[in-house]
Amino acid sequence: MTERNSGSMAYVVGICLVATLGGLLFGYDTGVINGSIKFVQLKYELTAAMKGWAASSALLACMFGAAFAGPVSDRFGRKKVLILSAVLFLVSAIGTALPRNITEFIIFRFIGGLGVGAASMTSPMYIAEVSPARIRGRMVSVNQMAIVSGMLIVYFVNYFIARYGGDEAWNIERGWRWMFGSESIPAVILLVLAFTVPESPRWLTKQGRRDEALDILGRVDGADYAREEMVQIEDTISHESGSLSQLLQPGMRIILVIGVVLAVLQQVTGINVFLYFGSDIFEKLGGDNIDAALLQQIIVGTTMLLFTTIAIWSVDKVGRKPLMIVGSIGMGISLLAMGMYGFMRLDGMWLLIFILGYIASFSLSVGPVVWVILSEIFPTKIRGRAMAVATLCLWLANTIVSQTFPMMNENEYLVEKFNHGFPFFIYGGFCIVLVLFMVKAVPETKGKTLEEIEKYWAGAQ
């Protein structure tokens, strides 16, 4: 039995790690398309637009997943949505490994996208609601590390399947099926372990299950913390209407705008272009073969993991705003350098260096910190619905970016003029917008409880 008067860090870390398996599957499902899209394209003879659709169909589903996960998590609890996400991941893994045609493939990618959308908002929200304020940023950032770890794992899986499973003909016929099917392993693990974690204490309090919530808070950080936190939670809930329309009121609208703009800017600065089409970029812009491109993608994934780890230990010490501003500047410089690399038709190792600079900057800042901010800024009683709105907009932006990148990158006119560098100028411009938005509009939330953040917004009106 955990000691109640002092709480248990092991207990907090344990339940958060289970929740981050949703993030790991988010990353795994995101990354698996990277090494497999070329073989899927050759198998089904896809055009550039259909290639974009094969990747972005899952992202369209993410919007629906985030949309239903918000009200469902508010009604039935965060834990049940995590369980449902695991089921969707498992069905998608099996289905995308065994399609008879591209239509079936896209249907099962869509099912997986529902799981990704649900997990992308539920996992960080759950972690934020069970973690004490002093470590909340770190714990939510661990979810981003899980996302990155999922990507890195599947990059290795894709590489070894493509490299050692057989020749190109085998990869076109069977290799990509093994890549997608491998996702069933982490999906089963999440499905089993999700039944072992407690429900969010804030959600339990909203449902009138005060004793259960108090017990969980006590196990998290001790009896004194539990009593103080319960007072704040109950006071906050008593002043909330619990409807999404509350966010649209003049006094609360600014919170929704900040959340949505941050979510969209995280995507339109280009990160998922590298996560979905990284091997394609290395092949076309860098002139590498598929094996070298997949190996370079592993280097990218390792860089993401390293700098996400640094972000985890920095976010509660340095703060949200400094990391976001410095990281966004680094991303912008790297993207503009990539655009010039293509435009000037350079060669050598510079492309890899620029991409790693971008990935390092993103992983240190925009990747994990946006999710931290989104998990913090919304009122408790409508946090699920508000997170759903922001996450839905995030996935809409992701879908647009992923659909349009192959079309820009393979457009004859743009290739002739910019040599595959044009998209990176666009993404670099959005990095400048993100820096200005962080400086002007986003407050620092380091070290504040969720209830203190909510009171800040009330006082700012």
C-alpha positions in Angstrom: 0.0 0.0 0.0 1.3 3.5 -0.9 2.1 5.8 2.0 -0.8 8.3 2.0 0.8 11.1 4.1 3.7 11.7 1.7 2.5 10.4 -1.6 4.5 8.3 -4.0 6.5 9.6 -7.0 6.6 6.0 -8.2 2.8 5.9 -8.3 2.6 9.1 -10.3 5.3 8.0 -12.7 3.7 4.6 -13.1 0.2 5.7 -14.1 1.7 8.4 -16.3 3.8 5.9 -18.1 0.8 3.8 -18.9 -1.0 6.9 -20.3 2.1 7.7 -22.4 1.6 4.4 -24.2 -1.2 6.2 -26.0 1.5 8.7 -27.1 3.8 5.9 -28.1 1.1 4.4 -30.3 0.4 7.9 -31.6 4.1 8.1 -32.7 4.2 4.5 -34.0 1.1 5.0 -36.2 2.5 8.4 -37.4 6.0 7.0 -38.2 5.0 3.7 -39.8 3.8 5.5 -43.0 7.3 7.0 -43.5 9.2 3.9 -44.5 6.2 2.2 -46.1 4.7 4.9 -48.3 7.0 4.2 -51.2 6.1 0.5 -51.3 2.4 1.3 -50.9 2.7 3.8 -53.8 4.4 1.2 -56.0 2.0 -1.6 -55.0 -1.1 0.3 -55.9 0.4 2.6 -58.6 -0.6 5.8 -56.7 -0.4 9.3 -58.2 1.1 12.1 -56.1 -2.3 13.2 -54.9 -3.3 9.6 -54.0 0.0 9.2 -52.2 -0.8 12.2 -50.1 -4.3 10.8 -49.5 -2.9 7.5 -48.4 -0.9 9.4 -45.7 -3.4 12.1 -44.8 -6.5 9.9 -44.7 -5.5 8.9 -41.2 -5.0 12.5 -40.2 -8.5 13.4 -41.4 -9.7 10.7 -39.1 -7.7 12.2 -36.3 -10.0 15.2 -36.3 -13.0 13.0 -35.8 -11.2 11.0 -33.1 -10.3 14.2 -31.2 -13.9 15.5 -31.7 -15.6 12.5 -30.2 -12.9 11.9 -27.5 -13.6 15.3 -25.9 -17.3 14.8 -25.0 -16.8 11.1 -24.4 -14.0 11.7 -22.0 -16.0 14.3 -20.2 -19.0 11.9 -20.0 -17.4 8.6 -19.4 -13.9 9.4 -18.2 -10.3 9.7 -19.5 -9.5 6.1 -18.7 -12.2 4.6 -20.9 -11.1 6.7 -23.9 -7.6 5.4 -23.5 -9.0 1.8 -23.6 -11.0 2.6 -26.7 -7.9 4.1 -28.4 -6.0 0.9 -27.8 -8.8 -1.1 -29.5 -8.8 1.2 -32.5 -5.0 0.9 -32.8 -5.2 -2.8 -32.7 -8.0 -3.1 -35.4 -6.1 -0.7 -37.6 -2.8 -2.6 -37.3 -4.3 -5.8 -38.4 -6.5 -4.2 -41.1 -3.7 -2.2 -42.7 -1.5 -5.3 -42.8 -4.1 -7.3 -44.8 -5.9 -5.0 -47.3 -6.8 -6.4 -50.7 -6.9 -3.0 -52.3 -6.1 0.7 -51.6 -9.7 1.4 -50.5 -9.5 -1.2 -47.6 -6.1 0.2 -46.7 -7.4 3.7 -46.4 -10.5 2.5 -44.3 -8.2 0.8 -41.8 -5.8 3.8 -41.8 -8.9 5.9 -41.0 -9.7 3.7 -38.0 -6.2 4.1 -36.7 -6.5 7.8 -37.2 -9.5 7.8 -34.9 -7.3 6.2 -32.2 -4.5 8.7 -32.8 -6.9 11.6 -32.5 -8.4 10.3 -29.3 -5.0 9.4 -27.7 -3.4 12.7 -28.8 -5.8 14.7 -26.6 -6.6 12.2 -23.9 -3.1 11.1 -22.9 -1.7 14.6 -22.1 -4.9 15.7 -20.5 -5.0 12.7 -18.2 -1.4 13.2 -17.2 -1.9 16.9 -16.5 -4.9 16.1 -14.3 -3.1 13.5 -12.1 0.3 15.3 -11.8 1.3 17.8 -9.1 2.0 21.3 -10.5 5.7 21.2 -9.7 6.3 18.3 -12.1 3.3 18.6 -14.4 5.3 20.1 -17.3 7.8 17.3 -17.0 5.2 14.5 -16.9 3.2 15.9 -19.9 6.5 16.2 -21.8 7.2 12.5 -21.1 4.1 11.9 -23.4 6.0 13.7 -26.2 9.0 11.6 -25.5 6.8 8.5 -25.8 5.5 9.8 -29.2 9.1 10.3 -30.4 10.1 6.9 -29.0 7.2 5.3 -30.9 8.5 6.9 -34.1 12.1 5.9 -33.5 11.0 2.3 -32.8 9.0 2.0 -36.0 11.9 3.7 -38.0 14.1 0.8 -36.8 11.4 -1.7 -37.6 10.8 -0.3 -41.1 14.5 -0.2 -41.8 15.2 -3.8 -40.8 12.1 -5.1 -42.6 13.0 -3.2 -45.8 16.8 -4.0 -45.5 16.7 -7.6 -44.4 13.2 -8.9 -45.2 13.8 -9.3 -48.9 14.4 -7.5 -52.2 12.4 -4.6 -53.4 9.8 -6.8 -55.0 9.2 -8.5 -51.7 8.9 -5.2 -49.9 6.3 -4.0 -52.5 4.3 -7.2 -52.0 4.7 -8.1 -48.3 7.3 -5.9 -46.5 5.0 -2.9 -45.9 2.4 -5.3 -44.5 4.7 -6.4 -41.8 5.5 -2.8 -41.0 1.9 -1.9 -40.4 1.1 -5.2 -38.6 3.9 -4.7 -36.1 1.8 -2.0 -34.4 -0.4 -4.7 -33.0 2.2 -5.4 -30.3 2.2 -2.0 -28.5 -1.6 -1.8 -29.0 -2.2 -5.0 -27.0 0.2 -3.8 -24.3 -1.8 -0.5 -23.9 -5.1 -2.4 -24.0 -4.0 -4.6 -21.1 -2.4 -1.9 -18.9 -5.0 0.8 -19.4 -7.4 -1.3 -17.2 -4.9 -0.9 -14.3 -4.7 2.9 -14.0 -7.1 5.0 -11.9 -9.5 7.6 -13.3 -8.6 11.3 -13.3 -9.3 12.8 -9.8 -10.7 16.0 -11.4 -13.1 14.0 -13.5 -14.2 11.9 -10.5 -14.8 15.1 -8.5 -17.1 16.4 -11.3 -19.0 13.1 -11.1 -19.6 13.5 -7.4 -17.1 10.8 -6.5 -15.2 12.9 -4.0 -13.8 10.1 -1.8 -12.3 8.3 -4.7 -10.7 11.5 -6.0 -9.3 12.4 -2.6 -7.8 8.9 -2.3 -6.0 9.2 -5.6 -4.7 12.7 -4.8 -3.4 11.4 -1.5 -1.5 8.6 -3.3 -0.1 11.2 -5.7 1.4 13.7 -3.3 0.2 13.1 0.3 -2.8 13.9 2.4 -2.1 17.6 2.8 -1.7 18.1 -1.0 -4.9 16.1 -1.5 -7.0 18.3 0.8 -5.6 21.6 -0.6 -6.0 20.4 -4.2 -9.6 19.2 -3.6 -10.6 22.6 -2.2 -9.3 24.2 -5.4 -10.9 21.7 -7.7 -14.3 22.0 -6.0 -14.1 25.8 -6.0 -13.3 25.8 -9.7 -16.0 23.4 -10.7 -18.6 25.4 -8.7 -18.0 28.4 -10.9 -18.2 26.6 -14.3 -21.2 25.9 -16.5 -19.7 22.8 -18.1 -20.7 23.7 -21.6 -18.6 24.4 -24.6 -20.4 27.7 -25.2 -18.6 29.0 -22.1 -15.4 29.1 -24.1 -17.2 31.3 -26.7 -18.2 33.9 -24.2 -16.2 37.2 -24.6 -14.3 36.6 -21.3 -13.1 33.1 -22.3 -12.8 33.4 -26.0 -9.1 34.4 -25.8 -8.2 31.1 -24.2 -9.8 29.1 -27.1 -8.0 31.3 -29.7 -4.6 30.8 -28.1 -5.1 27.1 -27.9 -6.3 26.8 -31.5 -3.5 29.0 -32.9 -0.8 27.2 -31.0 -2.2 23.8 -32.2 -2.3 24.9 -35.8 1.2 26.6 -35.7 2.7 23.4 -34.3 1.7 21.7 -37.6 2.1 24.3 -40.3 5.7 24.8 -39.3 6.2 21.5 -41.1 7.1 18.8 -38.6 5.0 16.0 -40.0 6.4 16.5 -43.5 9.6 15.0 -42.0 7.8 12.4 -40.0 5.6 11.1 -42.9 7.8 11.8 -45.9 11.3 12.0 -44.4 12.7 9.1 -46.5 11.1 10.7 -49.6 12.8 14.0 -48.8 16.2 12.4 -48.4 15.7 10.5 -51.7 14.6 13.4 -53.8 16.5 16.4 -52.3 19.5 14.5 -51.1 19.9 11.9 -53.9 20.0 8.9 -51.6 18.7 5.4 -52.1 15.9 4.0 -50.0 18.2 2.1 -47.6 20.3 5.3 -46.9 17.1 7.4 -46.6 15.6 5.0 -44.0 18.9 4.9 -42.1 19.0 8.7 -42.0 15.5 8.7 -40.7 16.7 6.7 -37.7 19.3 9.4 -37.1 16.4 11.9 -37.2 14.4 9.9 -34.7 17.4 9.6 -32.4 17.8 13.3 -32.4 14.2 13.8 -31.6 14.4 11.5 -28.6 17.6 13.2 -27.3 16.3 16.8 -27.5 12.8 15.8 -26.2 14.6 14.4 -23.1 16.4 17.7 -22.6 13.0 19.5 -22.9 11.5 17.3 -20.2 14.1 18.4 -17.7 14.0 22.1 -18.9 10.3 22.8 -19.2 9.6 23.2 -15.4 12.9 25.0 -14.8 13.3 27.3 -17.8 9.6 27.8 -18.5 7.3 27.4 -21.4 7.8 30.7 -23.2 11.6 30.8 -23.4 11.8 27.2 -24.8 9.1 28.0 -27.4 10.7 31.2 -28.6 14.2 29.9 -28.9 13.1 26.6 -30.5 10.9 28.4 -33.0 13.7 30.7 -34.1 16.0 27.6 -34.6 13.3 25.9 -36.6 12.8 28.9 -38.8 16.5 29.3 -39.5 16.8 25.5 -40.4 13.8 25.5 -42.7 14.9 28.6 -44.6 18.4 27.0 -45.0 16.7 23.8 -46.4 14.8 25.9 -48.9 18.0 27.6 -50.0 19.7 24.2 -50.1 17.2 23.0 -52.7 17.0 26.4 -54.5 20.8 26.6 -55.0 21.1 22.8 -55.8 23.7 22.1 -53.2 25.0 18.7 -52.3 26.9 17.0 -49.5 25.9 16.5 -45.8 24.3 20.0 -45.4 20.8 18.7 -45.9 21.1 16.2 -43.0 22.6 19.0 -40.9 19.8 21.4 -41.6 17.1 18.7 -41.0 18.7 17.7 -37.7 18.9 21.4 -36.6 15.2 21.7 -37.3 14.3 18.4 -35.5 16.4 19.4 -32.5 14.8 22.8 -32.2 11.3 21.3 -32.6 11.9 18.5 -30.1 13.3 21.0 -27.5 10.3 23.3 -27.8 7.3 23.2 -30.0 6.9 19.4 -30.0 6.5 18.9 -26.2 5.7 22.4 -24.9 2.6 23.0 -27.1 1.0 19.9 -25.6 2.0 21.1 -22.1 0.3 24.5 -22.7 -2.8 22.9 -24.2 -3.2 20.6 -21.2 -3.0 23.5 -18.8 -4.9 26.5 -20.1 -8.5 25.3 -20.3 -11.0 25.2 -17.4 -11.4 21.9 -15.6 -15.0 21.1 -16.3 -14.8 21.7 -20.0 -11.2 20.7 -20.5 -12.1 17.6 -22.5 -14.3 19.5 -25.0 -11.8 22.4 -25.2 -8.9 20.1 -25.8 -11.0 18.4 -28.5 -11.5 21.7 -30.3 -7.8 22.6 -30.3 -6.7 19.0 -31.2 -9.3 18.9 -34.0 -7.8 22.1 -35.5 -4.3 20.6 -35.0 -5.2 17.5 -37.1 -7.0 19.6 -39.7 -3.8 21.6 -40.2 -1.8 18.4 -40.2 -4.1 16.9 -42.9 -3.7 20.0 -45.1 0.1 20.0 -44.7 0.4 16.3 -45.4 -1.9 16.4 -48.4 -0.3 19.4 -50.0 3.4 18.5 -49.4 3.6 15.7 -52.1 1.7 18.0 -54.5 4.2 20.8 -54.0 7.2 18.6 -53.8 6.4 16.8 -57.1 5.0 19.8 -59.0 7.0 20.2 -62.2 7.0 24.0 -62.1 8.1 24.3 -58.5 10.7 21.6 -58.8 12.1 23.3 -61.9 12.3 26.7 -60.0 13.1 25.6 -56.5 14.4 22.0 -56.8 12.1 20.7 -54.0 13.0 23.7 -51.7 9.7 25.6 -52.1 7.7 24.0 -49.2 10.4 24.8 -46.7 10.2 28.5 -47.3 6.5 28.3 -46.5 7.0 26.4 -43.3 9.9 28.7 -42.3 7.6 31.7 -42.6 5.1 30.2 -40.2 7.9 29.8 -37.7 8.3 33.6 -37.7 4.5 33.9 -37.0 4.9 31.5 -34.1 7.7 33.5 -32.5 5.7 36.7 -32.6 2.6 34.9 -31.3 4.5 33.5 -28.3 6.0 36.9 -27.4 2.7 38.8 -27.7 -0.1 36.5 -26.7 0.9 33.5 -24.5 1.4 33.8 -20.7 4.0 31.8 -18.7 2.3 28.9 -16.8 5.4 27.4 -15.1 4.8 26.3 -11.5 1.1 27.2 -11.4 -1.6 24.8 -10.5 -4.4 24.3 -13.1 -6.7 26.2 -10.8 -4.3 29.1 -10.5 -4.0 29.3 -14.3 -7.8 29.4 -14.5 -7.9 32.2 -12.0 -5.3 34.1 -14.0 -7.5 34.1 -17.0 -10.5 35.3 -14.9 -8.4 38.1 -13.6 -7.1 39.1 -17.0 -10.5 39.9 -18.4 
